Amino acid sequence: MQEGVGEMMAYTDLAKTLIKKTRAREDALGLRDDTCRSRFFLQSDPTAKVIVFFHGFTAAPEQFVPIGEAFFQAGYNVLIPLLPGHGQAGDWNDDHPPPLPENPYIYQEFGRNWLENAQALGDRVVVGGLSGGGTLSAWLALECAQQVDRSLLFAPYLSGTNTLVDWVVERMNVYFEWKVAPGNVGFGYGGFQMPALRVFLDMGQEILDRAKVQPAAPMLIVSSADDRAVDSEEHQQLFHSALPLQPKCWYHCFDRTLAIPHNMMTKAEGCPHPELPIAIAKTYAESDLLWDEITALSKRWQQGETLEAIVTQLDLSQRLSPDRAAVITTLKLFTGEI
């Protein structure tokens, strides 16, 4: 009894200290607004799984609040840290670009640090992210494969959809300003200097090369056919490279008719169906199925069998997410019913 109380007190102290130190560091930086603050969704006790979400390049933690809340409600501890150099207040422009890192090691050490923070708050750690945050998560899935239970990669930036744009990213030091559609929110910075993005392009190539020869932690790779920022063909390449060495990898590309953009995590940023990435992420994070098994399940579902019958016949009840609504949504996505 006393041992359990001691563990509980240690967990509470760790959580309070982590939040306090993070708040103090961000206060010292002077952030643009509260959407840029790191977010913590922590249970009263250590959890079986902890998720660390890394927001997109130039964006902010607010981007992952909807999915963070969904996982918190499912019993997870959730950390959404502010990436290095992001979210700071200032009059940023071509002559005075935001202070984004131009060295990949800054992001990599940041990722390792938050992986270590998460390990103190639960038994197993899931990492995930969008765009550049997805790139960092994929790097951790390879670099720290034994410490990462799952990785949730939403449109990871491995390269752009246009070879000319990639050439510009690789060679030019120009300033780029984002264009935000009317009615949409742009979390974080409005622009950046190209060398800051080059970091993720280089990291993406490293990931593609390593995945061919090195087992990774299980990866869920999510693309959208309506994404105009990143190359879904390279997402497929990553999946097909990683799968032989890690059969628990899954891949899905949202159909173009769903109009899911690169920023697929929130309605505020223009995604009409942010519930779909959440559903497939929950199904994956809470399941233990090989790719062959989820595809077999999907085929039988498409043929008209009930989920309950398939799960019973294939003996999957202990290895499939208990969130049946999320599972059914995922099966509908995999079979083209959505």
N, C-alpha and C positions, 0 to 999 in steps of 0.2 A: 504493500500500500504506500509506504513512504517512498519507495523507489519510483512508483508511478507519479506521485506528487512532485518529486524532484525533477523528473523528466518533463513534466508539464510546466514547471517553473522555468526550466532551462529553455524550453521552446518559446514561452512567452517573452522571456528576456531577450532571446535572439531576435524574435520578430520586432519587438519594440526598438532594439538597438539598430536593426537594419533600416527601419523606417526613419528613425531619428537622424542617423548619419546621412541617409539619402536626402532628406528634407534640408538638412544644414548645407550640404554641398550644393543643392539646387538654389537655395536662398542666396548663397554666395555668388552664384553665376548671374542671377538676375534674369528670370525667364520671361518669355514673351507674354504668356498668360497661363492660366491654370490647366489648359488642355495639354501643356507641355510637361507637366509634372509627372514623375513616375507614379504608377498606380499599384496599389496592393489590395488584393482581395484574399484575406487570410481567415481561415477557420480558427476556432478556439483550441483545437488540438492539432498535432502533426497529422498529415494526411498520407494516404497510400501513394498518391501521385501529386507532384507539384509541376505547374506549367510556367515556363518563362516565355513570354511573347516579346519579340523584337519588332518594333514598328518599322515602317518603310523609310527609305532614304529621303531626307529633308522633312519628314513628317513628325509625328508626335505620339506619345502613349495613348491619347484619346482614341486613336484609330483602332485600338484593340479592346476598348471597354465593352462593346456588346458581346464579343465572343468570350472575353474574360469573365463577365458576369454569368454567362451560360455555364462555363466550366465551374465557377465558384458554386453556383446553385446545385451542381451535380456532385459537390463534395470535394473539389480540388482546392489547393492553395494556388493562387495565381499572382505572378509578378510581371509587371509591364514597365521595365526601366526605360528611362530616357537615354537614347544613344549618345555617345560622345560627340561634343561639338554642336549638338542639336538644341533647338528650342530657346536660344538666348535672345533677349531683347536687343534691338539695334536697328539702325537705318541701313539695312543691307542692300547693296546694289552692285553694279558692275565695277565701280571704283572701290567698293568696300564690301566684298563678298562675305557671307557668313563663315564662321570659323570651323568648317567641317574638316575632319581629318583627311590627310592625303597619304597616310601610312596604314596598310592593312593590319599591322600588329596592334594598333590602338584598338580597333574593333575586336580583334581576336582575343586579346587579353581581357577586354571588357566582357566578352562572351564567356570566357573561362571563369571570370570572377562571379558572374551571375549564376552560372551553373553551380559553382561552389556554394553560393548563398542559398540556392534552391535545395541543395542536398541536405542542408541543415533543417529544413522545414517539412520533410517528408521522406518516404522510402525510395521512390523512383521519380526521375525527372523527365519531363517532356519539354522539348524546345520547339518554338515555332516562330514564324515571322512572314511578313509580306515584302516582296521586292528585295531591297538590300537587306532587310531583316531576315528574309527567307534565305538569302545567300549566306548570311552569318550562321543561321541555324543549320544549313546543309554542311557548312564547314565544321561545325561542332559535331554533327552526326558522324563525320569521318574522323576528325581529330580526337574526339572523346567518345568513341563508339561504345565503350564499356560502361560509361557513366550516363549515357543518354538512352532512355527507354524507348522513346519515339521522337520523330521530328515531323512537324506539320509545316510544309513548305508551300506558301501561297504565292504563286507567280514569282518565284525567285529570279532575281536578275542575274542571268548567266551571260546573256548578250541581248542586244536590242533586236527589233523586228526588221531593221534596215541596216545593210552593210555599210552604207555611207555614214549613217549616224554612228555606228561602231568605230569607223575610221576617225571620225571627228573626236569621239570620246578618247580614243587611243593616242591621238597626235596633237590635238588643238587644246589651247588653254583658255578658250573663250568662256564667257559667262552665258548661262542659259536661264531663261525665266519661264516658269510654269504658266500655262494658260488654264484657268479654272472656269469651267462652264457656268453660265448664269444660274444662280440658285444652289450651286454646290459650295461646300466648304473646302478650303485648302488648309489642312492642319500643318503647322510648322512654317518652314521658310518658303518664300516665293520664288527663289532661284538659287543657283549654285555655280561655282567655277568647275569646269570639266575635270580637272585632276581629282576632285573629290569623288566623282562618279567612277573614274578610272580604277579606283581601289576595288570596287565591286566587280568590274569587268575582269580584272586580273584574278581576283579570288574565284570568280565563276569558272574561269579556264582551269584553275588549279583543281577545283571540285570535279569538273568533267574528267580530267586526267586521272585523278586519284580513284574515282568511282570505278574505273575499269579494272583496277588491280587490288583494291583494298576493300574489305567488308565494311559497310557503314551500319550505324544504327538504323532500324526500320524507318523508312521515309514514306510519308504521304506527299505526293507532288500534285498540286492543283494548278491547272491552267484555265484560260478562257479563250475561246476562238475570237472573242471580240476585244481582246487585249491588244492595244496598239503600242505598248511600251516594251514588251519583252517577247522573246522568241520561244513559242511553245514547242517547236521542233527540238530545241535543245533541252527542254524539260523532258520530252520523250527520250532523248538520247541519254540523259541522266538516269531515267527510270530503267531503260533497257540495259545500261551498263551496271547499275547497282543490283538489279534483280537476281542475276545468277549467284551473286555472293551474299545476297540478303533477300530471301524469298518472301519476307513479310512486307516488302515495299508495295505500295499501291499508287496508281496514277488515274487521274480523271481530268478531262478537259470539258468545261461547260460549253454547251452548244451556243452558236452565235445568236440564235433566236432569243436567248435569255438576256442578251445585251449586258452581260456582266463585264465591267471595265477592269482595268488593271487594279485600281483601288477598290477591291471587292469586299472590304470588311464592314463598311458602314453605308447607310442610306445618305448620311450627310455629305459624303464624298461622291455620291452619284450612283451607287450600286442599287438596282431595283430589288435585288433578292439577297441581302446579306445573310438571311437565314439558311441559305443553301451551303455556303462554306462552313457554317457552324455545324450543320447536320452531318456533313461528310467527315468533318474533323472529329466530332464526338464519336461517330461510329468507329472510326479508325483508332482513336486513342483508347477506347474502351473495349476493343476487340483484340483477338490474338490469332487472326486468320492469315494464312498464306495468300498470296495473290491468286494462286490456282483455286483456292477454296472460295474466295469471294467471287471470282468469276463463275465458278460452278454454281454457287448459290444464286447468282444473278440470272444465269441461264434458266435454271429451274423456275425461278420466280416469273420470268418472262413467258414460260410455257404454261403458267396458270396455277402452279402449286401454291399453297398457302405458306406463309413464312413459318408458322408453327410446325407444319408437316416437314418442311425441308430441314429445319433446325433439329427436329427429333430424329429424322432418318440419317442425317449426317453427324449426329451427336455433337452439335455445336453450342448447346445451351450454356456451357461454362466458358465458352471462348468468343461469344458474340456479345456486343454491347447490350446491356439491359434496357437501353433507351430505344424501345421499339419504334417510336415515331421517327427518330433520327435514322434508324436502320432502313425503314421503309422508304424514307425520302432518298437515302443513298442508293437503294436498289432501283428506284424510279429514275434517278439520274444515270446510273450505269446502264439501264436498259432503254434510255431515250424516252421514257414516259413523261419526263419533265423537260 
